[in-house]
Amino acid sequence: MRLYAGICGSFPRPPELRKAINEFREGKIGRGEFEERYRSSFRMVVRLQEDSGLNLLTSGLLLWDDLLRPFAENLAGIRLGRLLRFFDNNFYYRCPVIVDQIKWMRPIILDEVRSLSEVTSKAVKAIIPGPYTFLKLSEDRFYGSRDRLADDLIQVLEREIESLSDLADFIQIDEPSLVDPELGEDDRKWGVEVVNRLLEAVSVPRDRFLVATYFNLDPGSYSILLGVEAGLHLDLSSARDAEDVLRREGYSGDLLSLGVVDSRSIFPEKPEDITGRVEKILEGVSVNALIISTSSWLDYIPFENAVEKLKILGEVLRRLEAGSR
Amino acid sequence: MSYEVPGKLVTTVVGSYPYFPEALKALQLRRRGERGREYEELVRRAIARAVEDYLSAGIDVIADGEQRREDMAVFFAEELKGFRLSGPVRIFDNVYYRRPVIVDKIEWDHEIIVEDFRYVTKLSKGRPVKVTLTGPYTMYTWSLDRYYGDMRKAMLDLAEALSMEIRALVKAGARYVQVDEPALSTRPKKEDVILTGEALEIMVGKFSNVKRIMHVCYGKLERLFPEVLDFPIDQLDLEMKNSNYALLKLLREYSFDKELGLGVIDVHSEKVESVDEIIEGIRLGLEILPPEKIYVKPDCGLKRLSRETA
């Protein structure tokens, strides 16, 4: 079994980058200076991951204002709407308002993923929003049909994935809406079908795909999730009985990412406890590749606490590797 | 000076009011840790101006306009023992705020808003003054927990600490006590609603000689039912206008018979409702409750509006 440790998605913006963004938006610094300061923060976040012993890196998504924003800003047919609460977090995203046919114009996160692959020798994970969550969190004023909207979302995301395929070792499709407890069974099944249609459309091998769910996991949604034809990332920190669900219902895929380090809490976590939990899960689950991860993105805690999370992840990886030798 | 509160369709406010310049200056001083005479005078001047606006509008049950509070959770976290403030956490885009962090056992060790209550009472021309406190559920979920690692324990300690403040307020004469729980409608878990009921029992259960109010707004308010019907409160204060009074149907279904704080003004819009619109909202409320049980008020605090609109 290949063993990885890496964060689920974003890393909090370093203070210096927050300042640079404000200064750039206020016109106090030019694009050149802004990009230089961004690159410095980007290198720092990459180094923090590497120094903590992680072997699967993300770019930190440092310029993403929310999960959908880079896509909402760079796909044709979408304009930005009002701020809405992102699931049950005290965090808000800007609702994409679909006003025309959605079209892919240019690679959206290619430069970011390329930069990451250039500065690290570790495995690289690229992240894109999934078509179902995109659809659920948007306001459709054009299609009037969820099927036609889903078709076009699949098409644009396929283009984006193809552009990344040579650079990323893993491609993570974020689909928190798939485990939204408010969803009915039919809706959830349709969501899985939409994700599978995207996976069928791309030429990248399935064992490099991870469908990330977070914030919830209950028995009803988990059994439907097992229909996803790719690896899964599961949030084992937010839901109180998520690990029981996984152990009880099993997992038969090749790739699994366990969100065992809580990305929304700063309560001290012990690497030895987390290692024990993972080992217990592995008693009943066998996969080709296992990723130890944070439960979701790290936007919900301060920068210094996120650095602690990296260290915990690295320590869990070391303990698991030592245990498997 | 005495004031007779009408027997029906009492008008009131939810709590916050747009900050007066004096309040903004006071908040700057507070952030710098300067809480001396100048700070107190500025806060008092701001409160007095809020009260003046309430009185000129003819509101029956008034409040202090929360001129002292920069944020409803941060304010109480700064005053209770056991909290500190975190490094910046993102709320949207590049906008960050400091969240309360629980670092020790939560305890009450001094009066927090009692002096403000006394001051508003002096200015109120006999009108009753409502006190507003951020509830244990909202305090906990808007904080980061570094100490308890157990929501239940933390919430019950919060409830105990806040009940000490209520005890001091009641001793000072407060008869309208409102617990604000805006976070309660944003999370889907039923056990959280039940736990909130338990915390409220500790917080306000023993104060049966005052009007106990819980304010909730924006979100899936239907998740609170039916458990909220058994909460130890006399009045449920809800946002109604923004959701086009959809909740009234739910209240009817559950044969709701507590008092209702009926939100008839959308605080998310600078458009000022017409008198006819407000009357129509009240009529809808009267379809399910008698006028004696209806308190007429805005959906939520008014602080995000301009003072002119508020």
HADDOCK unambig.tbl for C-alpha pairs under 7 A between the chains (distance, minus, plus):
assign (segid A and resid 18 and name CA) (segid B and resid 94 and name CA) 6.56 0.50 0.50
assign (segid A and resid 65 and name CA) (segid B and resid 92 and name CA) 6.95 0.50 0.50
assign (segid A and resid 65 and name CA) (segid B and resid 93 and name CA) 4.62 0.50 0.50
assign (segid A and resid 88 and name CA) (segid B and resid 186 and name CA) 5.86 0.50 0.50
assign (segid A and resid 88 and name CA) (segid B and resid 187 and name CA) 5.46 0.50 0.50
assign (segid A and resid 90 and name CA) (segid B and resid 91 and name CA) 6.36 0.50 0.50
assign (segid A and resid 91 and name CA) (segid B and resid 91 and name CA) 4.53 0.50 0.50
assign (segid A and resid 91 and name CA) (segid B and resid 92 and name CA) 5.78 0.50 0.50
assign (segid A and resid 92 and name CA) (segid B and resid 91 and name CA) 6.19 0.50 0.50
assign (segid A and resid 92 and name CA) (segid B and resid 92 and name CA) 5.06 0.50 0.50
assign (segid A and resid 93 and name CA) (segid B and resid 92 and name CA) 6.40 0.50 0.50
assign (segid A and resid 265 and name CA) (segid B and resid 144 and name CA) 6.34 0.50 0.50
assign (segid A and resid 265 and name CA) (segid B and resid 145 and name CA) 6.85 0.50 0.50
assign (segid A and resid 266 and name CA) (segid B and resid 144 and name CA) 6.31 0.50 0.50
assign (segid A and resid 266 and name CA) (segid B and resid 145 and name CA) 6.32 0.50 0.50
assign (segid A and resid 266 and name CA) (segid B and resid 146 and name CA) 5.78 0.50 0.50
assign (segid A and resid 267 and name CA) (segid B and resid 145 and name CA) 5.67 0.50 0.50
assign (segid A and resid 267 and name CA) (segid B and resid 146 and name CA) 4.25 0.50 0.50
assign (segid A and resid 267 and name CA) (segid B and resid 147 and name CA) 6.77 0.50 0.50
assign (segid A and resid 267 and name CA) (segid B and resid 149 and name CA) 5.99 0.50 0.50
assign (segid A and resid 268 and name CA) (segid B and resid 146 and name CA) 6.62 0.50 0.50
assign (segid A and resid 299 and name CA) (segid B and resid 89 and name CA) 7.00 0.50 0.50
assign (segid A and resid 299 and name CA) (segid B and resid 90 and name CA) 6.20 0.50 0.50
assign (segid A and resid 300 and name CA) (segid B and resid 89 and name CA) 6.26 0.50 0.50
assign (segid A and resid 300 and name CA) (segid B and resid 90 and name CA) 6.69 0.50 0.50
assign (segid A and resid 301 and name CA) (segid B and resid 89 and name CA) 5.66 0.50 0.50
assign (segid A and resid 302 and name CA) (segid B and resid 86 and name CA) 6.86 0.50 0.50
assign (segid A and resid 302 and name CA) (segid B and resid 87 and name CA) 5.31 0.50 0.50
assign (segid A and resid 302 and name CA) (segid B and resid 88 and name CA) 5.65 0.50 0.50
assign (segid A and resid 302 and name CA) (segid B and resid 89 and name CA) 5.04 0.50 0.50
